Amino acid sequence: MEKNIPVAIFEDNYLLRDGYYQLINGTPGFACVGAYDSAADLIFKIKRSEPEVILMDIDMPGMNGIEAVNIVKQNFPAIHIIMQTVFEDDDKIFQAIQAGAEGYILKKTPPAKMLEAITEVCAGGAPMTPGIAAKTLQLFRTGIKSLTNKKEEKLNERQKEILGCIVSGLSYKLIAEKLFISVDTVRYHVKNIYEILQVHSKYELINKQRK
């Protein structure tokens, strides 16, 4: 029997929240274990619902999504978090990644792609929509400096190539076929891209505090 992926939703817009709830509960292999309009009483809600994946709205009244991710990761490090937003905001993208989010998608993402992102993050991937990938490439092209000159802390040619494919709208499977690599290798590179961004995000925050 196929195991359902338990998903909790944090979204203050009722129509969106209900839409996500219906989508997740109406799809075999997924189960919505909680749908909340805010991050108030966050730890209690997580303990009660026991999700494996959280869809987290980045902008909510009271505690915002980035603050909520920090708390979730401190208390429940095994839970996977996918951030959702309306806008491709550079600062918020990197704050969310630094806080520990493993994926970042837009609210206009088609339902099938959203379910794919949930499955992907459970498989150890880091879901990234074409728009977010484009922003990532742009930020690297403008020359974000790393803390050191180690090669692993720079975006390599293969990672740029994969990001370019994501920008073009290719799935991980199609990217793997195009580049003659496995889907797991694609996941590995995307995960490393997120880790690189996390390093840069911390670096940027430290610099901002020093100014």
N, C-alpha and C positions, 0 to 999 in steps of 0.2 A: 504493500500500500504506500502510495506516495506521501511523503511528509509535507505538510503545509508549512510555508515560511511565515512565522508570526510577525506582523508588521504593526507598528504604532504610528499614528499620524498626529502631528502637531501643526495645526493650520487654523488661523483665526477667521478666515473667510468661510462662512457656513456652506455655501454652494460648492466651493472647491473641496472642502473637507468631506462633505457628503458624497461628492463625485468620486473622490479617492476611495472612500469607504465601500461604495457600491462596486467599484472596479476591482478592488482587492478581494472582497468577499465573494464576488461573482466569478472569480477566475480560479479554476482548479490549481492546487499547489500553493495557494496563498490564503492567509487568514488575517483579517484586521482584528487585532486584540485590544485596540484602544484608539479613540479618535477625540482629540482634545483641542480646545480653542485657545489655550495658553499654556505656558510652561510653569504656571503656579503649582505648588505641591508636586514638583517634578519627580523627586525620588519616590514618593508614595505612588504616583501614577506608573512609574516604571516597574516598581516591585509588584504592583497589582496586575499589570498587563503582561509582563515578562516577554517583551518583543526581542526578536533576533535582529530586526532592522527597524530603524526609525526614519520616517520622512519628516524632516524638520524645516518649517518655514523660517526664513532668515529674519523676517521682520514681523514681530508680534508685539502686542501691547504688554507692558510690564517687562518681564525678562525676555530679551530677544534671543533668536536662535543660536547666535554665536556663544552667548553666555550659557545657554542651556547645553550646548555641545560640551563645553568645558566641564560642567557638572556631571553629565552623563559619563564622559570618558574617565573622570576621576573615580566614579563610583561603580561603573559597569563597563570596564574597558573592552569586554568582548562584544558589546553591541555595535553593530555597523550603523553609521549615520550617513544619510544622503541629504544634503542641503537643497532646498528649493527656493527659487527667487524669481521675480518678474524681470529684473534687470541684470545685465552682465557687469556688475560693479567690481572693478579691480580690487579695491581695498577689502571689500567684504569677501570676495573669493579667497583671498590669501589669509584673512583673519579666520575664516571658517576652516581652511585646510590646517592652519597652525593649531586651531583648537582641537583638531582630531577627526574632522569629517573625512570620509573616504570617497565621497562622490559629490558632485555638484551639478544639478540639472535645472533647467528653466521650467517654470510652471506651464508653459505652452508646449512642453514635450508631449508627443502623442502617447495615448494610453499604453500601446504595445511597447514603446520604448521605455516607459516608466517601469513596467513589469520586468523588462529586460534588465534595467539598471538594478532593480532589487535582487534579481537572480545573480547578476554579475558581482555585486558587492558581497554576496554570501559565498561566492566561489573564490573570493580573495582578490577580486578586481577593483578597479577604481573608475566607476562610470563617469564619463565626461561628454557633454553634448558638443556638437560642432561649434556652437558659439563660444563656449568656454574654451575649447581647444584653440580657437582662433585668437582669443584674448591671451592665452598662454604663450603662443608663438610670438605674438606682437610684443609682449613684455620681455621675452628673451631677446628679441631682435633689437630692442631699445637699449640693451646692455645692462641687465641687472647684474651687479657685482656679487660674487660669492665671498664667503668668509675666508676661504683658502683657495689655492690654485689646484687642488686635487681634481683629477679628471672626473671622478665619480660625482663631483658636485657641480658639473656642467652638463647641459643638455647635449647629448651626442647626436651624431647624424641619424642614427637609427630612430632615436626618440623623436627627432624633428620630423622624420619621414612618417612615423606613426601618427603624430599629431596632425600632420598635413592630411593624412587619410581620414582622420576623424572629422576634420574641418570639412572635408568633401562629403561627409555623411555616411562613410563606410562603417559597417558593423565590424566587431572584432574578428568574426569569421571571414569576412571578405578581405579585411586587412591581412590576415594570416595567409589567405590564398594568394593575394597579390604579391606579398613579400616573400613567399615560400618559407614561412615560419609557422610554428604552431600557435593556436589560440592562447595557450598558456604563456608562450613567450610574449605575445602582445600584452597580455595582462601584466606580466612581469615589468615590461617597459613602462606601461602607464602608471603602475604603482610607484616605480622609481621616479617618474616625473613628479608625482605628488610629493614624494619625499624631498626632492630637490626644491620644489616650491616652498615647502615648509621651512627649509633652511633659510631661503631668501626672505620669507615673510618675517621670521624672527630677526634677521639682520636689518630689514627695513624698519621694523618697530624699534629696535635698539637705537638706530640712527636718528629716528624721529624724536625719541626721548632725549637724546643728547643735544639736539638743536635748541 
